[in-house]
Amino acid sequence: MKAKDFKQARKDLGLTQRKLAGELGLSKKNGDVYIRKVENNRCDPSGLLITGFSNYGLLKEIEVIILDDSITNAKKIELILGILLKLNK
């Protein structure tokens, strides 16, 4: 994942650098500094960061599906299963 893609994905989720760091369980003291360095191409993201960030995005997709009352339960299950298959890759 390139720095600009990482930053755009974070913004698409509506997260600040500090909020993303907190959601991923990074240090409260300097987790946002690490995110900033990754976004500014001053350091490479760890594999764990990329995986955690990707999974966070997928879980947010699931949350949106669950909360959408216009989607039938059968369709919700189908959509969520599709997302869960992404997690196994």
C-alpha positions in Angstrom: 0.0 0.0 0.0 1.5 3.3 -1.0 1.5 6.3 1.3 -1.0 8.3 -0.7 -3.4 5.3 -0.8 -3.0 4.8 2.9 -3.8 8.4 3.6 -6.8 8.4 1.2 -8.2 5.2 2.7 -8.0 6.8 6.2 -9.8 9.9 5.0 -12.4 7.7 3.3 -13.1 6.1 6.7 -13.5 9.6 8.2 -10.6 9.1 10.6 -8.0 11.5 11.9 -4.5 10.2 12.3 -5.0 10.1 16.0 -8.3 8.3 15.8 -6.9 5.7 13.4 -4.0 5.1 15.7 -6.4 4.6 18.6 -8.7 2.3 16.6 -5.7 0.1 15.7 -4.5 0.0 19.3 -1.3 2.0 18.7 0.4 3.9 21.4 -1.7 6.9 22.7 1.5 8.9 23.1 2.9 8.6 19.5 0.7 6.3 17.5 -0.5 9.2 15.4 3.1 10.2 14.8 3.8 6.8 13.2 0.7 7.2 11.0 1.9 10.6 9.9 5.3 9.2 9.0 3.7 6.4 7.0 1.5 8.9 5.2 4.4 11.2 4.5 6.6 8.3 3.1 9.2 8.8 5.9 8.8 5.2 7.0 7.2 2.0 5.6 4.1 0.7 7.2 4.5 -2.6 9.0 2.7 -5.7 7.7 0.7 -5.7 10.9 -0.4 -2.1 10.3 -1.5 -2.8 6.8 -3.4 -5.9 7.9 -5.0 -4.2 10.8 -6.0 -1.2 8.7 -7.4 -3.4 6.0 -9.4 -5.4 8.4 -10.7 -2.3 10.1 -12.1 -1.1 6.8 -13.8 -4.4 6.1 -15.3 -4.4 9.6 -16.7 -0.9 9.0 -18.3 -2.2 5.8 -19.9 -4.9 7.8 -21.2 -2.4 10.3 -22.8 -0.3 7.6 -24.5 -3.4 6.2 -25.9 -4.5 9.6 -27.3 -1.0 10.3 -28.9 -0.6 6.9 -32.6 -1.4 7.4 -33.3 -1.3 3.7 -31.3 -4.5 3.2 -33.0 -7.8 3.8 -31.4 -10.2 6.3 -30.7 -12.7 3.6 -28.9 -10.1 1.5 -27.0 -8.9 4.6 -25.8 -12.4 5.2 -24.7 -12.7 1.6 -22.8 -9.4 1.7 -21.2 -10.1 5.0 -20.0 -13.5 3.9 -18.4 -11.9 0.9 -16.5 -9.5 3.1 -15.5 -12.3 5.5 -14.0 -14.2 2.5 -11.8 -11.1 1.9 -10.5 -11.4 5.4 -9.3 -15.0 4.8 -7.1 -14.0 1.8 
